[in-house]
Amino acid sequence: MSNEKQVPLKTGKGGWVHYRPEIKLLDCTIRDGGLINDHKFDEKLVKTVFDTCVAAGVDYIELGYKGSKKIFSPSKSGPWKFCDEDDLRRIVGKNRQKQRLP
């Protein structure tokens, strides 16, 4: 048993734990993770990451780059290096979410 005194969790205005609407969450798992694997993610994985972020209430989700296929070779990089609206729509679906895809 610990001899440490249990300090009650402070909440509400002035406390250190409370809702802060000005703080937004951004997930860049697919965009930045693609730097490791040349953006070669399976579509099922991308969909799972997106759905998980939605369920967690993440405000912004970066699923890839809108790079040019003239600049980045499709034979060297996966589709998330130069994703387009059709790629995003396959992941997001027709549902309008509150999340933004910057």
VEXKE-789290 format. One line per field, with one value per atom (N, C-alpha, C): residue in three letters; x, y negated, z negated. Coordinates in steps of 0.001 Angstrom, whole numbers, plus 500000, padded with zeros to 6 digits. Example, Ala and Ser with C-alpha at 12.3 -4.5 7.8 and 13.67 -1.06 7.14 Angstrom:
2
r <- c(ALA,ALA,ALA,SER,SER,SER)
c1 <- c(513190,512300,513200,512850,513670,512900)
c2 <- c(505690,504500,503300,502250,501060,499970)
c3 <- c(492200,492200,492200,492920,492860,492130)
END
This chain:
102
r <- c(MET,MET,MET,SER,SER,SER,ASN,ASN,ASN,GLU,GLU,GLU,LYS,LYS,LYS,GLN,GLN,GLN,VAL,VAL,VAL,PRO,PRO,PRO,LEU,LEU,LEU,LYS,LYS,LYS,THR,THR,THR,GLY,GLY,GLY,LYS,LYS,LYS,GLY,GLY,GLY,GLY,GLY,GLY,TRP,TRP,TRP,VAL,VAL,VAL,HIS,HIS,HIS,TYR,TYR,TYR,ARG,ARG,ARG,PRO,PRO,PRO,GLU,GLU,GLU,ILE,ILE,ILE,LYS,LYS,LYS,LEU,LEU,LEU,LEU,LEU,LEU,ASP,ASP,ASP,CYS,CYS,CYS,THR,THR,THR,ILE,ILE,ILE,ARG,ARG,ARG,ASP,ASP,ASP,GLY,GLY,GLY,GLY,GLY,GLY,LEU,LEU,LEU,ILE,ILE,ILE,ASN,ASN,ASN,ASP,ASP,ASP,HIS,HIS,HIS,LYS,LYS,LYS,PHE,PHE,PHE,ASP,ASP,ASP,GLU,GLU,GLU,LYS,LYS,LYS,LEU,LEU,LEU,VAL,VAL,VAL,LYS,LYS,LYS,THR,THR,THR,VAL,VAL,VAL,PHE,PHE,PHE,ASP,ASP,ASP,THR,THR,THR,CYS,CYS,CYS,VAL,VAL,VAL,ALA,ALA,ALA,ALA,ALA,ALA,GLY,GLY,GLY,VAL,VAL,VAL,ASP,ASP,ASP,TYR,TYR,TYR,ILE,ILE,ILE,GLU,GLU,GLU,LEU,LEU,LEU,GLY,GLY,GLY,TYR,TYR,TYR,LYS,LYS,LYS,GLY,GLY,GLY,SER,SER,SER,LYS,LYS,LYS,LYS,LYS,LYS,ILE,ILE,ILE,PHE,PHE,PHE,SER,SER,SER,PRO,PRO,PRO,SER,SER,SER,LYS,LYS,LYS,SER,SER,SER,GLY,GLY,GLY,PRO,PRO,PRO,TRP,TRP,TRP,LYS,LYS,LYS,PHE,PHE,PHE,CYS,CYS,CYS,ASP,ASP,ASP,GLU,GLU,GLU,ASP,ASP,ASP,ASP,ASP,ASP,LEU,LEU,LEU,ARG,ARG,ARG,ARG,ARG,ARG,ILE,ILE,ILE,VAL,VAL,VAL,GLY,GLY,GLY,LYS,LYS,LYS,ASN,ASN,ASN,ARG,ARG,ARG,GLN,GLN,GLN,LYS,LYS,LYS,GLN,GLN,GLN,ARG,ARG,ARG,LEU,LEU,LEU,PRO,PRO,PRO)
c1 <- c(500828,500000,500880,500508,501296,501027,502072,501925,501581,501480,501172,499733,499544,498198,497496,496270,495480,494919,495281,494797,493592,492458,491283,491533,490949,491076,490298,490972,490298,489661,488468,487781,487088,486655,485910,486817,486210,486945,488040,489219,490345,491114,490491,491180,492040,492820,493708,493078,491930,491244,489843,489637,488300,488240,487055,486844,487362,488167,488731,488375,487259,486817,487800,488692,489652,490787,490919,491947,491351,492012,491560,492570,492070,492929,493109,494332,494653,495354,494910,495580,496230,497512,498228,498929,498313,498891,499210,498263,498451,499384,499170,500017,501471,501740,503131,503697,502848,503307,503764,503214,503593,505033,505649,507056,507943,507442,508197,508013,506794,506509,506103,506518,506216,504705,503932,502473,501763,502326,501733,500923,499767,498865,497716,497329,496145,494916,493970,492783,491995,491998,491296,491924,493248,493923,493558,493564,493235,491810,490886,489494,489396,490145,490138,490664,491751,492299,491263,490635,489624,488459,487909,486768,487125,488339,488786,488899,489418,489523,488149,487203,485833,485247,485399,484858,485495,486767,487478,487209,486538,486228,487358,488284,489377,488790,489263,488696,489192,490470,491074,491797,491595,492215,492923,494234,495002,495267,494648,494747,495805,496406,497425,497703,498376,498707,497877,497660,497051,498168,499206,500346,500038,500849,500675,501337,500633,501204,502295,502384,503458,504761,504619,505799,506234,505247,505520,505082,505968,505707,504751,503614,502694,503333,504379,505035,505948,506347,507223,506469,505404,504670,503262,502735,501363,500368,499091,498045,497866,498335,498130,499170,500086,501042,500397,499405,498725,497244,496598,495185,494314,493203,492265,490909,489927,488605,487995,488192,487643,488263,489578,490246,489663,489524,488988,487544,486746,485330,485170,486062,485997,486215,487029,487314,486222,485872,484917,483487,483201,481838,480972,479693,478766,478365,478740,478373,479149,478448,479109,479475,480731,481221,481556,481669,482093,483600,484304,485746,486071,487197,487663,488868,488960,490108,490913,491901,492667,493489)
c2 <- c(501167,500000,498760,497772,496558,495611,494912,493901,492540,492459,491184,490789,489509,488979,488864,489351,489260,487848,487185,485825,485910,485286,485351,484634,485163,484590,483293,482223,480933,480855,480357,480163,478813,478398,477146,475963,474795,473563,473356,473094,472866,474129,475288,476545,476923,477935,478327,479333,479897,480829,480300,479837,479417,479301,479198,479121,477793,477850,476648,476654,476054,476116,475487,474634,474007,474960,476065,477054,478057,478225,479149,480277,481450,482613,482889,483203,483527,484881,485755,487037,487042,487352,487412,488759,489800,491143,491575,491411,491872,490933,489628,488693,488798,488645,488674,490088,491075,492460,492902,492285,492611,492258,491422,491093,492313,493278,494484,495557,495665,496769,496274,495080,494493,494437,494226,494063,495285,496438,497696,498350,497758,498291,499020,500131,500844,499973,499955,499119,499486,500761,501199,500553,500453,499809,498325,497651,496227,496015,496862,496776,497011,497975,498256,497067,496457,495272,494148,493922,492868,493132,494336,494668,494529,494910,494796,493333,492504,491071,490444,490828,490322,490725,491996,492493,491789,491407,490746,489249,488712,487285,486399,486957,486160,485119,483876,482779,482748,483021,482968,484285,484818,486089,485901,486101,485979,487375,487678,489022,489152,488099,488192,486828,486853,485631,485548,484353,484165,483766,484563,484307,484669,484194,484431,485741,486516,487761,487455,486198,485787,485581,485258,485005,486268,487010,488227,489428,490361,491515,492499,492808,493809,495197,495471,496776,496860,495708,495689,495432,494661,494260,494826,495089,495568,494459,494793,493837,492689,492819,491750,490648,490798,489738,488702,489121,488195,488550,488614,488999,487896,488313,487355,487502,486770,486792,488195,488954,490309,491204,491071,491844,491500,490219,489776,490218,490135,490500,491990,492835,494268,494521,493701,493870,493225,492015,491252,491724,492142,492536,491319,491532,490435,489683,490226,489583,488294,487272,486008,486052,485978,486006,484587,484380,483074,482903,484007,483939,483277,482652,482010,482750,482781,483386,482266,481727,480585,480974)
c3 <- c(500000,500000,500000,500789,500920,499756,499350,498302,498875,500220,500854,500590,500341,500115,501461,501545,502772,502901,503990,504244,505155,504785,505647,506971,508031,509364,509444,509846,509987,511357,511393,512667,512659,513829,513934,514141,514160,514429,513390,513890,513017,512664,512871,512604,513797,513632,514727,515668,515325,516211,516475,517676,518078,519588,520108,521557,522078,523123,523739,525212,525611,527013,527993,527513,528417,528802,528099,528430,529408,530531,531572,531717,532056,532264,533748,534135,535516,535541,536436,536628,538003,538052,539329,539483,538937,538978,540405,541315,542690,543450,543320,544064,543635,542347,541885,541834,541538,541537,542908,543946,545313,545648,544820,545043,544803,544046,543741,544816,545362,546295,547697,548049,549368,549632,548568,548668,549242,548989,549488,548371,548091,547083,547759,547176,547620,547323,548245,548089,546829,546463,545250,544013,543979,542862,542789,543932,543958,543458,543887,543438,541935,541424,539984,539186,539653,538980,538997,540148,540257,539295,539324,538458,536981,536633,535243,534824,535711,535413,535246,536098,535987,534636,534272,533004,531804,531936,530842,530788,531806,531805,532288,533062,533617,534577,534485,535269,536713,536926,538253,538525,539728,540093,541435,541435,542671,543215,544354,544911,545995,546411,547441,548026,549142,549857,551129,551591,552902,553869,553891,554760,556203,557079,558507,558930,559752,560285,561311,561729,562636,561856,560570,559742,559004,558471,557709,558522,558728,559566,558897,559542,558984,558856,559630,559529,558294,557746,556575,555283,555347,554148,554168,552991,552877,553135,553207,553583,552600,551383,550415,550557,551490,551805,552717,553474,554398,554471,553299,553273,553882,554444,555022,554332,554793,554172,554173,555231,555288,554208,553992,552947,551577,551324,550034,549845,550890,550805,550502,551024,550714,549230,548605,547179,546331,546647,545844,546081,547304,547646,547915,547933,548216,546954,545808,544551,544367,543976,543659,542186,541911,540534,540107,538814,538337,538518,538729,538916,540256,540272,541508,542030,543335,543996,544637,543892,544421,545634)
END
